[in-house]
Every structure is written in C-alpha cells, then in structure tokens.
Amino acid sequence: MLLRKYHIAIVGATGLVGQEFIKILEKRDFPIASVHLFASNKSTGKKLFVSHNHVELKELTRNSFDPVDIAFFAAGSEISQHFIPRAVKRAATAIDCSGVFGMDEGVPLVVPEVNPQDLENHHGLIASPNSTTIQLVVALHPLHRVNPIKRIVVDTYQAVSETGSSAVDELNAQIKLVLEGKIGVPHIFPHQIAFNVLPEVDVFWDDGYTKEEWRLSEETRKILHNDTIAISATCVRVPVIVGNGEAVHVEFSKPIKPEEARTILASAPGVKLLDDPSVSLYPYPWSAVGTDDVLVGRIRRDASHANGLVMWVVADNLRKGVALNAVQIAEQLISKGLV
C-alpha cells in the first residue's frame, strides 16, 4: 500500500527557522510530494537544496497556496495575519509559529507530547506555541498528570537566535569589538548583548511584565487546560546563539520527592533526563543544540515550600522550540487523518 504524500509550503524558508524546517523534514523522512519555498523579495529566484532537489524561492501571492496541503509559517506575525486566511481558504492546513493566533478561541495551540487531542477540531489553522512555552510544558506535563500543579515561577534565559540571523550577527560583531577594546553599538537589542544579559524580551506592558512573559503564562494555561495555575515569568535575553534555559520553581497539590519526579520524567515523551550534580551532569545550551529532546536536570526540593520542586530545563529554541514542534504537529495531523 502506497502512503499518501503531501504538498508542503515553508513560508520564511531562508530564515534560521526555515532552514531548520528543511533539515527536520529531510531527517524525519516526511512524506513529501512537493516543496514550495517562500521568502522575501531579495531572495526570490534563488534556490535551496531540499530532498535531493534544487527548489526555487518564490514570492508570496494570493495564489501561492493553490497546490499546497500543509503550510508552515515562520516569517513573523504580519505575514501570518495576511496570508494564513488565504491559505486556509484554499484548503491548505496552516501551522503557524508566529504566535499571533495562539490565544484565539477555536485555534488549537498544540505541543504533540502534551495535548495532541486538541487537533481534533481544527479548522485549517493550528498554532505552535512560543519556544519557552514548549520546553516548559513538555517538562511539566508528565508531573502535572500525576500531581496537579498549582503555581509556577519561571525565569528564562533566551538565545539571540530567536530574534533572527541579524541578532546572531550583532552578537558576533559585538563580541569581536569588545575583545578589541571597542564599544559594541546595539541595533537589534536596546543595549549591548555581548557579555551582558537583558531582562527585556519583547515589549513592556503597563503592569511591568513583557509580552513574552504574558505569552508564556497564558499559553501554558491553555495547553495544560487549566486556567487556575498561578504563573509568574521573567524572561531574559542572554549572549547565547542557540539554546534556551529555564529555572523552574513548581508548587504541586501535594508533596513530591525529587526521586519520584526523576522516575516520571525518565520515561516521559520528548524528555531527556540529565541529572547527576556529583559529576556536573545537567543540561546546558551547548548540549541542546541540534537535539530533539527537552533536557531536564538539577531536580531538587524547593527549600521554601513543602509541595515544591525546582528544576533546570533546556532546549534548542530553533528546533524543538519552533520547527520540530510544527513538524510533529503535521505528523499528528497525518496520523489522525486530519489533513
């Protein structure tokens, strides 16, 4: 029996995430009939190598999605807002990574290891969450199923690649300048990012939190189907190219021992446990680069709360944080016959 193959579109194909999409689709042997790559005007006409073929980059138009079954959107909120309705109207299933639709009622916000059942009632559009949300819920969901979570305090340490290749270039240029005794002038970020950390990811709101911190909190509640979980986040940009870290403090409904949490997480889907401080075994961004799993370590009792645990969670922000999660969503749609 021949398996059906699908016509795929990648919107934002030349960006860091777009390149990750191509690598993941090839590695996972995704059932591709054809690939359509879309990018900005300056890239139109160039070619990328995909699945042993050179594929020409095209400019998006209202008719771009006529031959497309599944469209991955990784080109920012404006592109998603403008073109996703057109893609869905032409019967393509859109998987959006921009975050612009994630909190809309009726739009599934999905991490396949956590809530694949939410795909059942999609209407042509599925949202993939923020990178920090994805790694947080993959790590916490297995524990939440056993011992419901009441409160989360999370501090994130986010890589510059989330802001795109220009941010990576800025970090590299600033490092060189600073090492030469010069000043690294900021353009992408509000201050020098080289040898520095900035407690500002996305715009500030009137309550003092950033949009990133709000999104992490609201997305987590939606994915876990629990509006009562109290969440407080502080999101920080760090001078790392790839790999997000999170210091996570969790209050459960009843006491839970670190040993119990390790046993649960050791067999959890999408999780890799790295937790032996006696030999300095714990996750760090460099160890996460190019890997599919969410890495968890430094699990310990929260000294401030009888029902609390503290842990350190790391993932590749371009891979599981965006592209891989979206591809896994597409794989779930195919396996469930929903596309």
N, C-alpha and C positions, 0 to 999 in steps of 0.2 A: 504494500500500500504506500503510495507516494504522499508525503506530508506536504501540506499546502505551504507555499512561500508567499512572502508579503513584500509589497512595495513600500519602501521606507523613505522618509524625509528627515534630514537633520538641518534645523534652522540655527545658524550660528556655527557653521561647520569649521571655520578657521580659528575659532577661539580655543582657549585651553580646555574647556569642557567639550566642545565639539570634537576636538582631536581625541579626547578620552572616549567619547561615544564610538568613534571609528574603531579604536583599539579593542574596546569591550565587545562590540558586535562581532568582530572577527574572532576574538578569543573564545567566545561562547557559542560560536557556530550558529548564530541566529539565522532562522530560515528566511533568507533574503532573496526576493525575485529581482528587485532593482533598488538602487540607492539614488536619491535626489538630494544634492547638497546645495544649500543656500547660504549666502554670505553678503557682506556689504558690496557696494558698487566697485570699490577699489580692487576687490578680489574676483569680480566677475570675469569668466573666461579662463581663469587658471584651473589647474587640475590637481586633484588629490588621488592617491592610490588607495583604493578600497577593495578588499576581497579580490586581489589579483587583477583589478581593472583600474584604469585611469578614469576618474569621474570629474566632469566639468562643473565648476562652481557657477551657480546661476543667481540672478537677482529675483527676489520675491515679487510675484504679481498675484492678482486675484485668481488667476487660473493655475497657479503653481501646484495646487493640491488635487487636481483632477485625477491623476493616476496613482494617488497615494492612499495606502491603507492605514499606516501609523506614522505620525509626525512627532518628532522630538523637538521641543522648543527650548533653546538655550541661548537666546540672543537679547534678553532683557525684557522688562515689563512693557515698554511701548510697542515693541514688535509683537509680543504675545497678545496684547489687547487688540491690536489692529488686525492680525492675521488669523488668530485661532478661531474666531467666529466664522471666517471664510473657509477654513479647513474643515470645520465640523459641518458646515452647510453642504460641503461637497463630499460628505460621508467618510472623511478621514477621522480617525481617532487621534486626538491630540493629547500628548503627555507634556505638561508644562513645568519647567523648572524655574520660572521667574518669580514665583511667589505671589503674583498679582491676583490669582483666583483661589488660592488655597483656603481662605476663610469664608468663601462664598457658600451659602446654603445650597445643597444639592450637588456640589462638586466634591467628589471623593478626594481626600488627602491621604495618600497611601504610602506606607512602608511595608513591603511584602512580608517581612518576618513578623509583623505586628498585626496589621488589620487588612489582610487581603480580601476578606469578606466584603469590605466596603466598595469593591469594584463592581459588585453585582448589579447595582442600579445606576451605573454611569450613563451619561447622555452625550457621549462623544468627547468629553473632556475629563482628564484626571490630573490632579495637581501632585507634584512631588515636593516634599517639604524642604525647608532650609537644611543646609548641611549639618548645622549644630543640633537641630531637632532630630534628624535621622539617627545620628550616633547616640543621642541621649535615650531615645525610646527603644532602640534595639537593645541597649544595655539594661534598661529598667523594666521593660515589659515582662520578661520572664519572672522577675521578682515580684512585680505588681500582681501577677496572676495568682501567686502563692500567698502573698501578704500585701493587701491593698495599700498603696501609697497615699499619705495624707499631705505631705509637704516636700517640696524640692527647692533647695538653694543651689544654683549652679553658676560657676564662673568659667567663662570660655576664654581660650587663648587661640585666636583665629589667624590663619595664614594669609599672607598678602595675595596669594593667587586667587582667592575668592573675588577680588576686585578686577581680575583680568591680567593679561600679559603686560600691560603698561605699568601696573603696580609692581610686578616682578622686576621689570626693567628699572623702575625707580629705586627699588630696594638695592639692586645690584650696583647701580650707579652711585648711590649714596654711600654704600659700604666702601667703594673704591675712593671716593672723595674724602671721607672721614679718615681712612687709613693714610691718606696723603696729607693729613692735617688741614683739610679744607672743610667748608660747610656744605652739608647736603641740603640743597634747597628743595622743599616739598612742592609737588604739583598735584599728585593724586590724593595724598593724605594731608590733613590740616597741619601736621608737624613732621619733622624728620622721623622716619620709621627705622632707619638703620641704628642698631644698638639702642633701641628705645622700645617702649610699649605705650600704646594709646588706648585709653578707656573710652573709645568712641567708634562704634561700628554702626553705620547708617546715621540717620538724622536724630537729633534730640527732640523729644516731645515736652509738653508743658509740665509734666509730672517729674521730669528729670531722667526718665528712662529713655532709651533709644528705641527706634522702630524695630531693630534687630532683637532687642530684649523682649519687647512686646510679642513679636512674632514667635520667638522660641517658646514663650509661655503659652500663648493661645494655640499654637499648632500641637504642642504636647498634649494639652487637654483634649483637643479634637480627636487626635489619633488614638489616645487611650480611652476615649468615650467617657470622660469623667470631668465635668465642669467644676467639681468641688476641690480638686487638688490645688493647694496653695503653692504658687511658684514665684520665685524671685531670681532674676538673672542679672549678671553683669558681664557684658561682652567686651573683650579686649583684643585689639589688633597687635600682633607680635611680629618681630622680624624673622619669620619662618616662611619659606616659599610654599611648601605643601605640608599639610597635616594639621588638624585641629585638635587641641587638648581641652578637656573639661574636668574641673574639680567639682564633684557632685556630692552634695550632702542631702540625704534622703531620710525622711521620717515615715516609718511604716505604722500600720494599725496596731501591731503588737511587736514585741522584741524579736529580733532576728540575729542570729550569730553570723559572724563573717564566714565561718566554715560552711554554714548552710547556703549562704549566698554564692560561695565559690562552687559548691556542688551543683547548684541550679544553673549557673552561668557556664560551667564547663561543658554542658550538653545543649546550650541554647543555640538556636539557628542564627548564623551571622555573627556570632561572638567568638573571640579567641581570648582565653584567659592567660595572662602573663603576670603572675603574682607570687614572687618569692623575693621579698626585700633583702633577705640574708645574702643573696648573691647579686643584688641590684637588678633583679628581673622585674621589670614593669614596662608599660608602653611608653613610647615617646614618638614624636612626629616622624623622625627619620625611619623608624621601624615600620611605620604605617604606610609609607609611600609605595604605591603600586599594588597594595593588597586589598582584598575584597572585604575582609572582616572588620568589625568594630573591636578594638583591643581594650581590655579591661584589666586593671591591676590596682595595687595598693588598697585593697578592700579591708576596712577596719571599722571597729566600733566607733560611733560618734561619742566622744567623751562628754558632750553637752546634752545628750538626750538618750534615755533608756531604750527607745524604739528606733534609734538612728544608726545608719551606716554612712561611711564616707568612702568614695572610690574615685579613681582616676580613669578617664575614658578618652581614647584617641582613635581617630580615623583619618583616612585620606579624604580631604574635603572635595577633591575633584572627582574621585572615583565613587566610593560608596556615598559620599556627600552629595553627589549630583548624578553623574552619568550612569553608574551601575544601578542605582536605585530606580532610575527611569527605565532602564532596560529590563530590570526584574519585573517592573510593573507590566511592561509589554509582554513578557514571558507568561505572567499570570493571566493576562487577558487572553492570550492564545490557548493556554492550557484549559481555561474555563469556557472557551468558545464564545468569548465576549467581544470579539473583533472579527 
